[in-house]
Amino acid sequence: MPYLKLRTNSSISKQQSSELLTQFSQLLAKETGKPERYVMVELEGDREMIFSGTNAPLAYIECKSIGLTSTQAKSLSASISQIICDKIKIPSDRVYIEFSQCPAEFWGWNGSTFG
């Protein structure tokens, strides 16, 4: 049920994409305490985007999970920002992360919901 979607105006190579998908999947499982088999990650590079009046490298991330706490969001913000800075060279002040906590009964999977 944890889901992370990264959109950026930077190019992401196939190699980088594979590494980022794996790294984010493992991070979400660890930080949320959910099995990795429920984690979904999506990456979109080369997007037309602007932030603070410039199209310098930037990223927008959506991170959603059932039962996500403010403590987990704060920790994830630091970890996600560090990965993006290290792997695709986007400084943390050019990254927005939207965290959403969803009730289990509003998260569908396998023909039903988690609640």
C-alpha positions as CSV (number, residue, x, y, z in Angstrom):
1,M,0.0,0.0,0.0
2,P,2.9,2.5,0.3
3,Y,3.1,4.4,-3.0
4,L,5.7,6.8,-4.2
5,K,5.6,8.8,-7.5
6,L,8.5,10.9,-8.5
7,R,8.2,13.5,-11.3
8,T,11.2,15.5,-12.4
9,N,12.4,17.7,-15.3
10,S,15.8,15.9,-15.2
11,S,16.6,13.0,-17.4
12,I,16.8,9.6,-15.7
13,S,18.8,6.9,-17.4
14,K,17.6,3.2,-17.4
15,Q,20.4,2.4,-15.0
16,Q,19.4,5.3,-12.6
17,S,15.7,4.3,-12.9
18,S,16.3,0.7,-12.0
19,E,18.5,1.8,-9.0
20,L,16.0,4.4,-7.8
21,L,13.0,2.1,-8.1
22,T,14.7,-0.5,-6.0
23,Q,16.1,2.0,-3.5
24,F,12.7,3.8,-3.0
25,S,10.9,0.5,-2.7
26,Q,13.2,-0.8,0.0
27,L,13.1,2.6,1.8
28,L,9.3,2.7,1.9
29,A,9.0,-0.8,3.2
30,K,11.6,-0.1,5.9
31,E,10.2,3.3,7.0
32,T,6.5,2.3,7.0
33,G,7.0,-1.2,8.4
34,K,5.0,-2.6,5.5
35,P,6.0,-5.7,3.5
36,E,7.8,-4.7,0.3
37,R,5.4,-6.8,-1.7
38,Y,2.8,-4.1,-1.1
39,V,5.1,-1.2,-2.1
40,M,4.6,0.6,-5.5
41,V,7.0,3.1,-7.0
42,E,6.7,5.1,-10.2
43,L,9.3,7.5,-11.9
44,E,8.7,10.0,-14.6
45,G,11.7,11.9,-16.0
46,D,12.1,14.6,-18.7
47,R,8.9,16.4,-17.6
48,E,8.1,20.0,-18.5
49,M,8.2,21.6,-15.1
50,I,9.1,24.9,-13.5
51,F,9.7,25.8,-9.8
52,S,10.5,29.2,-8.3
53,G,10.5,30.8,-11.8
54,T,13.2,28.5,-13.2
55,N,13.4,25.2,-14.9
56,A,16.6,24.2,-13.1
57,P,16.5,20.6,-12.0
58,L,13.6,19.9,-9.7
59,A,11.4,17.1,-8.4
60,Y,7.8,16.6,-7.1
61,I,7.1,13.5,-5.2
62,E,3.8,12.0,-3.9
63,C,4.2,9.6,-1.1
64,K,1.0,7.8,0.2
65,S,0.4,5.0,2.7
66,I,-2.2,3.6,5.1
67,G,-1.4,4.8,8.6
68,L,1.5,7.1,7.6
69,T,2.5,9.2,10.6
70,S,4.1,12.6,10.8
71,T,7.2,11.1,12.3
72,Q,7.5,8.7,9.3
73,A,6.9,11.6,6.9
74,K,9.7,13.7,8.4
75,S,12.1,10.7,8.2
76,L,11.0,9.9,4.7
77,S,11.4,13.5,3.6
78,A,15.1,13.5,4.7
79,S,15.8,10.1,3.2
80,I,14.0,10.7,-0.1
81,S,15.7,14.1,-0.5
82,Q,19.1,12.6,0.1
83,I,18.6,9.9,-2.5
84,I,17.4,12.4,-5.1
85,C,20.4,14.7,-4.4
86,D,22.9,11.8,-4.5
87,K,21.5,10.0,-7.5
88,I,20.1,12.7,-9.8
89,K,21.8,15.8,-8.4
90,I,18.7,17.7,-7.5
91,P,19.2,19.8,-4.3
92,S,16.7,19.4,-1.5
93,D,15.5,23.0,-1.8
94,R,14.3,22.1,-5.4
95,V,12.2,19.2,-4.1
96,Y,8.6,19.1,-2.9
97,I,7.2,16.0,-1.3
98,E,3.4,15.6,-0.7
99,F,2.6,13.0,2.0
100,S,-0.8,11.5,2.3
101,Q,-2.2,9.1,4.9
102,C,-5.1,7.1,3.6
103,P,-7.6,5.1,5.7
104,A,-7.3,1.3,5.1
105,E,-11.0,1.1,3.9
106,F,-10.2,3.6,1.1
107,W,-7.2,1.7,-0.3
108,G,-8.2,-1.0,-2.7
109,W,-6.3,-4.2,-3.6
110,N,-7.0,-7.6,-4.9
111,G,-10.7,-6.9,-5.4
112,S,-11.3,-5.5,-1.9
113,T,-9.8,-3.0,0.5
114,F,-7.4,-3.2,3.4
115,G,-10.0,-2.1,5.9
